[in-house]
Amino acid sequence: MLKEEIVKLITAQSDLSSDEIAELLEKPHVLRPAIGGITECGNNETKGDYALACFKLTQKIKKSPQAIASELAGQLKPAPDSLIASVKPAGGYINFFANPVKLTPLILEAIRQKGSQYGCSESGRGKTIVIDYSSPNIAKPFGIGHLRSTVIGHALYNIYAASGYKCVGLNYLGDWGTQFGMLIADYKRNRELYQQLLYKKFQFITVSLAERYAAYNEETKSNPDLLDQARLEFQKLEQGDPENLELWRNFKELSLTEFQRIYKLLGVEFDKYSGESEVNRDIDRVIGEIQRKGLSEISDGALVVKLEKYGMPPCLLRKSDGATLYAARDITAAVQRYETYKFHKLIYVVGADQKLHFRQVFKVLDLMGYDWAKDCVHVDFGLVRLSGEKMSTRKGQTVLLEEVLDKTIELSRLAMQNRTAELKDKVEPSKVETVARTVGIGAVVFNDLKNQRIKDVDFNWEQILSFDGETGPYLQYTHTRLASLMKKYDSSLPPAGPGSEYKLPEEVNLIKQMGDFPEIIQRAADKYEPSIISNYLLNLAGSFNRYYRYHRIISDDAVLTQSRITLGRYLQQIISQGLNLLGIKLPEAM
């Protein structure tokens, strides 16, 4: 609304295109220190509702940013009935101030008309986005390190779906490689032990398999013959040996059973489970294509694509013994995915330590002549740290995600029980368990997604479960507070007439913040950044809670009550939508 009108006004008074203007317009923000770096904290009202940065215009207009801002602002004259109240230059910026009398009714009407679809768009209609996320390794435990890829990918899936895209969520499992040769070789010499291990419950299966793999790997250092045996078993697996294939399928099925149970806890689903094993049918075809196009060569016995002219080391496709490597499998998988989905974008949600790998893969696809290589995106992210220390999987040691979730749920349960004892009407004892699970898991997910994804995430149970500050429970509690107000209103007051104008500055600010929601979703999609939504919700909840502290929602004035209840109902709806986009469920009460 407001942004579009500003773009039209500037376009009419300059030779700038609407796209150029939209790119330069920004929301002035106050900055605050926060976990994970500097994050946005609401609009800076003194700097207007939007600002046009003139610094990038100096090359085109050949004047200083200050001169451009001053001259252009003087030419911009909003019409009397415009959504723009005033235009003021400030240094190298032009600040635009909204006319609240005109703007707020339009925002509220848009929310009323669109309901639970408010903020959604059709910008992606007819386009497919494929998102590769989570991707744990078969026969290894689901550790806390897998959390980030899982929840970031799931949030991006929801954000793009809200923007009208057809989304395909892929869980690309690490289900191939010499580690399976080691497990099979170890199984064949310890059949009785494995029969006992495979009847253990849940996470102990993959933990035990990982321990057996680590033990076998360690033993190869003193007994190299074991490594040769593992290679032989994997070679038999690649050649389709029935016994080895059956063992591999069993390892995979057991692992998937555990993974899916944890995904259910997190509320995460996938459209397709695939794996490295599935590229085998096409990998020779794709490597052959690379060779026919003259892109590869033999170096020290290995097949490589030289990338030095692009500032990268060689991309290794096949070792001297004929075994294919990760890059070859990822290149083949990308080709398969385009052939299957004809995607608009292919997004890989994988840690920052794989940045070089994906640069190499995308460059080889580009050199192969695939125009869609430019549409492959690596969405990288930082590490998870517990008490400031990197969580390590070295020597088979890892922090299990399920243990983290269980502990968080238990701490949440204790907090709910304490609140129930203090406020007996808040949470029924029979519902404590459900609420504790919803709050605990929501706290873990939000703690990850409130950070800019490239930042490392510090994990502190006391902080993430707080009902104050930048936490999931804080947002969930704000939502339940609003829900309680709606319930009280519906049960105690008759319907009122048309609402009055919103005159308080705090009300106008809340409405303008709600008006930002569609743009927030779009910006999160454009930047592959769920934290934009997380921080928006924190700011929105903070504005409401400050307003609620000083102003009664329900009063004897029926018209005033209805207008404020309407405001509260729309706030509740947007917080609910935002948390759903992040993959966070809402408790009935807290």
C-alpha atoms as one frame of an Amber mdcrd trajectory, in Angstrom:
protein
   0.000   0.000   0.000   2.231   2.803   1.315   5.357   1.491  -0.387   3.589
   1.217  -3.735   2.337   4.798  -3.458   5.832   6.057  -2.618   7.227   4.238
  -5.658   4.577   5.816  -7.911   5.253   9.293  -6.505   9.022   9.071  -7.080
   8.609   7.472 -10.521   6.418  10.380 -11.636   9.032  12.943 -10.537  12.258
  11.266 -11.686  13.730   9.125 -14.425  14.229   6.234 -11.998  12.431   2.969
 -12.727   9.949   1.516 -10.244  12.245  -1.477  -9.703  15.193   0.797  -8.888
  13.118   2.757  -6.399  11.680  -0.331  -4.721  15.217  -1.667  -4.303  16.405
   1.549  -2.650  13.439   1.962  -0.296  13.966   0.598   3.183  12.388   0.571
   6.614  14.322   2.724   9.098  15.134   0.495  12.058  16.422   0.918  15.567
  19.216  -1.581  16.246  19.723  -3.558  19.421  22.342  -6.056  20.600  20.938
  -9.579  20.601  22.011 -13.211  20.722  23.546 -14.059  17.375  24.492 -10.498
  16.422  22.764  -7.201  15.661  19.115  -7.620  14.751  16.239  -5.387  13.767
  14.087  -3.897  16.508  11.031  -2.155  15.156  10.639   0.964  13.083  12.322
   4.205  14.017   9.307   6.530  13.950  11.470   9.680  13.947  12.975   8.639
  10.606   9.655   8.000   8.911   7.890   4.884   7.721  10.138   4.435   4.699
  13.455   5.934   3.650  14.977   6.231   0.189  18.773   5.786   0.329  20.323
   8.114  -2.235  23.921   6.875  -1.975  23.581   4.436  -4.869  22.183   7.168
  -7.114  25.386   9.230  -7.193  26.800   7.483 -10.277  23.582   7.962 -12.200
  22.743  11.535 -11.115  26.363  12.728 -10.567  25.653  14.627  -7.358  26.270
  14.016  -3.674  23.703  11.895  -1.775  22.754  14.955   0.299  22.143  17.078
  -2.804  20.099  14.328  -4.472  17.988  13.871  -1.343  17.367  17.600  -0.952
  16.456  18.221  -4.601  14.297  15.130  -5.053  12.438  15.649  -1.771  11.598
  19.188  -2.878   9.995  17.822  -6.048   7.861  15.215  -4.299   4.463  16.689
  -3.487   1.927  14.115  -2.210  -1.705  14.703  -3.135  -4.057  15.833  -0.332
  -5.739  12.419  -0.180  -2.426  10.499  -0.386  -1.290   7.819   2.054   1.895
   9.898   2.307   1.631  12.703   4.869   5.018  14.316   4.316   8.425  13.940
   2.663  11.601  15.167   4.376  15.280  14.977   3.383  17.772  13.887   6.053
  21.411  13.648   5.023  21.628  11.174   2.165  18.091   9.874   2.747  14.557
  10.939   1.911  12.122  10.041   4.707   8.468   9.346   3.990   5.851   9.676
   6.716   2.479   7.927   6.448  -0.932   9.534   6.827  -2.387   7.304   9.576
  -5.972   8.462   9.025  -5.786   7.141   5.458  -3.471   4.174   5.973  -4.792
   2.378   9.071  -8.313   1.650   7.721  -6.825   0.169   4.559  -4.545  -2.149
   6.564  -7.367  -3.301   8.825  -9.681  -3.897   5.866  -7.001  -5.941   4.077
  -6.555  -8.102   7.192 -10.333  -8.515   7.533 -10.814  -9.502   3.902  -7.896
 -11.912   3.648  -8.269 -13.484   7.085  -5.797 -16.307   7.664  -4.370 -15.676
   4.172  -3.236 -12.165   5.090   0.417 -11.735   4.192   0.311 -14.552   1.632
   0.862 -13.793  -2.033   0.733 -15.353  -5.478   4.234 -14.200  -6.452   5.346
 -17.799  -6.909   2.290 -19.099  -8.756   3.273 -21.599 -11.440   6.817 -21.974
 -10.084   8.373 -24.898  -8.215  10.978 -24.614  -5.488  12.849 -27.755  -4.426
  14.368 -27.582  -0.936  16.968 -30.113   0.211  17.153 -30.052   4.016  17.903
 -32.094   7.157  19.748 -34.942   5.357  21.043 -37.102   8.234  23.331 -40.071
   7.632  21.925 -43.567   7.765  23.223 -45.725  10.641  24.265 -42.664  12.604
  22.346 -40.995  15.445  20.229 -37.885  14.861  22.358 -35.288  16.646  21.712
 -31.703  17.669  23.821 -30.648  14.686  20.979 -31.750  12.372  18.541 -29.355
  14.050  19.532 -26.227  12.116  19.166 -27.668   8.614  15.857 -29.269   9.619
  14.120 -26.222  11.127  15.562 -23.644   8.686  14.545 -25.794   5.711  11.081
 -26.438   7.143  10.532 -22.699   7.752  11.676 -21.825   4.214   9.284 -24.453
   2.840   6.388 -22.776   4.687   7.476 -19.262   3.669   7.672 -20.141  -0.026
   4.368 -22.010   0.106   2.795 -18.840   1.570   4.213 -16.971  -1.424   2.367
 -19.219  -3.857   5.184 -21.558  -4.871   4.749 -25.268  -5.283   7.292 -26.584
  -2.775   9.022 -29.953  -2.807  10.760 -30.847   0.444  13.540 -33.409  -0.055
  15.344 -35.283   2.688  18.502 -36.411   0.903  19.881 -39.139   3.158  23.531
 -40.085   3.415  22.851 -43.722   2.573  25.835 -44.765   0.445  29.596 -45.045
   0.751  32.385 -47.160   2.224  30.981 -46.786   5.761  28.366 -49.341   4.763
  31.121 -51.681   3.650  32.559 -51.381   7.180  29.189 -52.047   8.828  28.493
 -55.049   6.613  31.974 -56.477   7.188  31.590 -55.923  10.942  28.125 -57.521
  10.880  29.422 -60.661   9.156  32.035 -61.243  11.843  29.681 -60.307  14.745
  26.279 -61.612  13.657  25.127 -62.538  17.161  26.059 -59.130  18.583  24.187
 -57.348  15.806  21.082 -59.446  16.351  21.031 -58.152  19.913  21.694 -54.539
  18.861  19.005 -54.456  16.205  16.317 -55.387  18.710  17.088 -52.426  20.940
  14.625 -49.570  20.983  14.643 -46.296  19.102  17.778 -44.142  19.241  19.896
 -46.931  20.743  19.845 -48.667  17.362  21.625 -45.906  15.466  23.823 -45.054
  18.442  24.938 -48.684  18.578  25.498 -48.828  14.827  27.571 -45.652  15.003
  29.606 -47.120  17.857  30.223 -50.309  15.868  31.304 -48.267  12.834  33.655
 -46.149  14.978  35.143 -49.275  16.594  35.678 -50.978  13.233  37.234 -47.831
  11.771  39.611 -47.590  14.742  40.599 -51.236  14.388  41.588 -50.762  10.726
  44.521 -48.632  11.917  46.200 -51.685  13.423  44.732 -54.209  10.990  44.693
 -52.827   7.391  43.163 -56.081   6.139  39.862 -54.959   7.710  39.833 -51.909
   5.436  40.326 -54.121   2.394  37.468 -56.335   3.595  35.199 -53.285   3.999
  36.023 -52.129   0.471  35.240 -55.580  -0.849  31.871 -55.654   0.931  30.947
 -52.196  -0.403  31.997 -53.267  -3.899  29.669 -56.290  -3.565  26.920 -53.923
  -2.415  27.439 -51.707  -5.493  27.300 -54.829  -7.690  23.945 -55.843  -6.179
  24.955 -58.740  -3.915  21.603 -59.963  -2.434  22.847 -60.443   1.156  24.631
 -57.085   1.288  21.653 -55.298  -0.252  19.361 -56.831   2.366  21.655 -55.772
   5.208  21.904 -52.244   3.774  18.112 -52.010   3.487  17.748 -53.120   7.110
  20.195 -50.478   8.335  18.330 -47.868   6.294  14.853 -48.933   7.452  15.873
 -48.922  11.121  17.409 -45.484  10.799  14.377 -44.070   8.972  12.066 -45.355
  11.699  14.032 -43.390  14.281  14.355 -40.263  12.135  10.643 -40.136  11.391
   9.800 -40.391  15.072  11.982 -37.346  15.789  10.555 -35.452  12.807   7.082
 -36.113  14.234   8.181 -34.535  17.525   9.360 -31.457  15.620   6.263 -31.349
  13.409   8.392 -31.674  10.261   7.368 -33.596   7.147   8.970 -34.191   3.754
   7.486 -34.726   0.314  10.170 -37.243  -0.565  12.964 -39.181   1.085  15.803
 -39.801  -1.341  19.464 -40.613  -0.970  22.858 -40.897  -2.529  22.052 -44.486
  -3.482  19.371 -43.251  -5.913  21.849 -41.354  -8.090  23.672 -44.577  -8.974
  21.450 -45.274 -11.953  22.430 -41.978 -13.613  25.895 -41.206 -12.312  27.755
 -42.892 -15.189  25.563 -41.016 -17.689  26.274 -37.634 -16.075  30.008 -38.275
 -15.648  30.090 -39.413 -19.281  28.450 -36.122 -20.288  31.119 -34.174 -18.400
  33.834 -36.157 -20.180  32.242 -35.750 -23.641  32.079 -31.997 -23.151  35.808
 -31.960 -22.439  35.462 -30.596 -18.935  37.338 -33.319 -17.043  40.827 -34.780
 -16.980  42.850 -37.381 -15.107  45.023 -36.058 -12.275  47.041 -38.513 -10.145
  44.709 -41.260 -11.294  41.545 -39.386 -10.262  38.919 -37.862 -12.566  38.647
 -34.111 -11.875  37.277 -30.869 -13.308  39.913 -28.140 -13.077  38.451 -24.929
 -11.622  41.579 -22.882 -10.859  40.591 -20.143 -13.325  37.448 -19.639 -11.235
  39.375 -19.344  -7.982  38.666 -22.879  -6.781  40.622 -26.114  -6.419  39.783
 -29.058  -8.727  36.381 -30.704  -8.307  37.005 -34.426  -7.706  34.487 -36.724
  -9.387  35.982 -40.208  -9.197  38.906 -41.700  -7.277  41.620 -43.757  -8.910
  39.912 -46.980  -7.712  36.733 -45.989  -9.605  34.674 -44.957  -6.565  32.567
 -41.830  -7.095  32.789 -38.872  -4.722  30.254 -36.486  -3.155  30.595 -33.875
  -5.907  29.772 -36.360  -8.665  26.744 -37.590  -6.725  25.494 -34.053  -6.017
  25.941 -33.008  -9.661  23.989 -36.078 -10.764  21.279 -35.474  -8.151  20.851
 -31.865  -9.358  20.414 -33.068 -12.957  17.855 -35.656 -11.814  15.945 -33.012
  -9.848  15.719 -30.632 -12.775  14.583 -33.435 -15.072  11.908 -34.392 -12.519
  10.653 -31.016 -11.256  11.789 -28.312 -13.756  12.374 -26.170 -10.689  12.457
 -22.386 -10.467  15.014 -22.739  -7.666  16.887 -25.621  -6.055  17.836 -24.750
  -2.476  20.362 -26.668  -0.373  20.077 -25.957   3.374  23.535 -27.151   4.416
  26.144 -25.850   6.875  28.607 -23.113   5.990  31.507 -25.585   6.028  30.231
 -26.928   2.678  30.395 -23.566   0.911  33.321 -24.521  -1.345  31.725 -27.862
  -2.216  28.557 -26.200  -3.527  30.468 -23.482  -5.370  32.299 -26.273  -7.211
  29.124 -28.263  -7.907  27.242 -25.220  -9.232  30.189 -24.164 -11.398  30.495
 -27.627 -12.983  26.747 -27.569 -13.753  27.229 -24.142 -15.318  30.162 -25.372
 -17.421  28.006 -28.302 -18.570  25.749 -25.701 -20.169  22.756 -25.898 -17.843
  21.092 -22.469 -17.673  19.342 -23.502 -14.466  22.681 -23.761 -12.628  22.219
 -20.094 -11.696  19.023 -21.099  -9.872  20.854 -23.444  -7.481  21.310 -21.812
  -4.082  23.338 -22.859  -1.053  21.565 -21.556   2.073  24.345 -21.902   4.624
  24.227 -21.587   8.394  26.463 -21.527  11.469  27.090 -24.083  14.189  25.123
 -25.101  17.258  27.086 -24.513  20.453  26.356 -25.825  23.932  27.790 -23.522
  26.608  29.973 -21.924  23.949  31.545 -25.205  22.793  31.084 -26.716  19.345
  29.094 -29.947  19.495  31.425 -32.625  18.176  30.706 -35.931  16.448  34.348
 -36.997  16.505  35.040 -40.583  17.595  31.348 -41.418  17.466  30.380 -38.935
  20.164  27.399 -36.652  19.640  24.696 -34.810  21.551  21.451 -36.554  20.602
  18.682 -34.224  19.454  16.072 -36.347  21.181  17.885 -35.985  24.505  17.886
 -32.202  24.054  14.166 -32.205  23.212  13.344 -34.498  26.151  15.237 -32.283
  28.578  13.568 -29.141  27.233  10.115 -30.730  27.512  10.854 -31.817  31.099
  11.992 -28.315  32.084   8.919 -26.896  30.365   6.731 -29.382  32.275   8.164
 -28.197  35.582   7.557 -24.578  34.582   3.953 -25.381  33.618   3.342 -27.211
  36.900   4.673 -24.231  38.844   2.458 -21.847  36.888  -0.545 -24.113  37.392
   0.063 -24.084  41.146   0.281 -20.269  41.160  -2.482 -19.560  38.616  -4.891
 -22.460  38.909  -7.194 -21.203  36.191  -4.464 -20.996  33.537  -3.569 -24.597
  32.691  -5.599 -27.637  33.658  -3.385 -30.359  35.162  -4.566 -32.807  32.493
  -3.275 -30.475  29.786   0.106 -29.757  31.380   1.860 -32.507  29.399   0.531
 -31.326  26.024   1.338 -27.703  26.786   4.823 -28.611  28.075   5.605 -30.484
  24.869   4.339 -27.656  22.658   6.206 -24.987  24.624   9.419 -27.008  25.000
   9.768 -27.934  21.331   8.665 -24.466  20.245  11.369 -22.985  22.482  14.082
 -25.094  20.816  12.909 -24.247  17.288  12.511 -20.523  17.968  15.913 -20.316
  19.671  17.397 -21.441  16.370  15.260 -19.324  14.052  15.523 -16.030  15.923
  19.195 -15.861  14.930  20.467 -14.828  11.548  21.158 -18.241  10.063  24.829
 -17.569   9.353  25.436 -16.910  13.055  26.315 -19.698  15.484  23.500 -20.643
  17.874  24.192 -20.829  21.608  22.045 -23.346  23.437  21.013 -22.397  26.984
  17.920 -24.051  28.467  17.257 -21.349  31.050  17.281 -18.616  28.421  15.262
 -20.333  25.736  12.434 -21.286  28.146  12.039 -17.801  29.599   8.584 -16.231
  29.335  10.242 -12.832  28.923  12.461 -11.495  26.169  13.424 -13.018  22.832
  11.972 -16.509  23.201   9.357 -18.805  21.729   7.481 -19.092  25.054   7.209
 -15.282  25.151   5.450 -15.271  21.779   3.293 -18.279  22.654   2.282 -16.591
  25.917   1.418 -13.351  24.103  -0.793 -15.361  21.747  -2.581 -17.147  24.610
  -3.064 -13.808  26.400  -4.770 -12.465  23.271  -6.820 -15.659  22.947  -7.951
 -15.251  26.556  -9.087 -11.692  25.833 -11.080 -12.875  22.823 -12.721 -15.551
  24.959 -13.647 -13.083  27.709 -15.087 -10.648  25.193 -17.104 -13.255  23.344
 -18.587 -14.626  26.560 -19.267 -11.422  28.486 -20.193  -8.623  26.098 -22.824
  -8.230  23.383 -21.714  -7.267  19.876 -21.006  -3.559  19.538 -21.511  -1.184
  16.641 -18.870  -0.040  14.146 -15.479   0.637  15.698 -14.128   4.112  16.188
 -10.936   5.508  14.745  -7.693   4.401  16.329  -6.230   7.599  17.713  -3.623
   6.487  20.248  -0.060   6.527  18.860   0.458   3.003  20.238  -2.583   1.750
  18.288  -1.450   3.433  15.079   2.013   1.895  15.527   0.520  -1.585  16.026
  -1.612  -1.271  12.898   1.315  -0.071  10.814   3.396  -2.982  12.098   0.624
  -5.390  11.108   0.626  -3.728   7.692   4.283  -4.743   7.319   3.508  -8.476
   7.510   3.197  -9.153   3.732   6.487  -7.364   3.083   8.159  -9.257   5.949
   7.204 -12.615   4.406   8.479 -11.481   1.010  11.752 -10.240   2.475  12.265
 -13.522   4.375  11.771 -15.397   1.088  14.079 -13.103  -0.888  16.875 -13.412
   1.669  16.302 -17.074   2.642  16.130 -15.754   6.207  13.445 -17.001   8.665
  14.894 -14.752  11.398  13.274 -11.768   9.634   9.884 -13.212  10.607  11.082
 -14.182  14.105  12.282 -10.671  14.901   9.182  -9.098  13.377   7.017 -11.202
  15.712   9.121 -10.226  18.733   8.730  -6.552  17.846   4.991  -6.924  17.273
   4.479  -8.783  20.553   6.593  -6.214  22.389   4.495  -3.349  20.999   1.272
  -5.084  22.036   2.468  -5.919  25.554   3.550  -2.313  26.130   0.162  -1.123
  24.872  -1.687  -3.672  27.028   0.217  -2.546  30.127  -1.292   0.943  29.954
  -4.631   0.541  28.159  -7.637  -1.623  28.998  -8.930  -3.742  26.140 -12.311
  -4.597  27.675 -14.165  -1.710  29.308 -17.679  -0.334  29.793 -17.382   1.556
  26.505 -18.759  -1.020  24.041 -17.541   0.776  20.906 -14.045   1.294  22.279
 -13.964  -2.320  23.485 -14.960  -3.646  20.099 -12.318  -1.593  18.292  -9.600
  -2.799  20.650 -10.830  -6.393  20.519 -10.688  -6.166  16.717  -7.106  -4.974
  16.999  -6.314  -7.831  19.390  -7.977 -10.406  17.172  -5.909  -9.335  14.171
  -2.724  -9.333  16.255  -3.506 -12.851  17.467  -4.070 -13.978  13.889  -0.748
 -12.555  12.630   1.267 -13.999  15.541  -0.372 -17.370  14.871   0.418 -17.145
  11.138   4.003 -16.084  11.798   4.691 -18.898  14.251   3.095 -21.405  11.864
   5.451 -20.212   9.121   8.350 -20.913  11.491   6.980 -24.397  12.224   6.015
 -23.590  15.838   2.747 -24.844  17.307   0.572 -22.886  19.705  -0.593 -24.181
  23.109  -4.212 -23.792  24.198  -3.148 -22.094  27.429  -0.033 -21.249  29.407
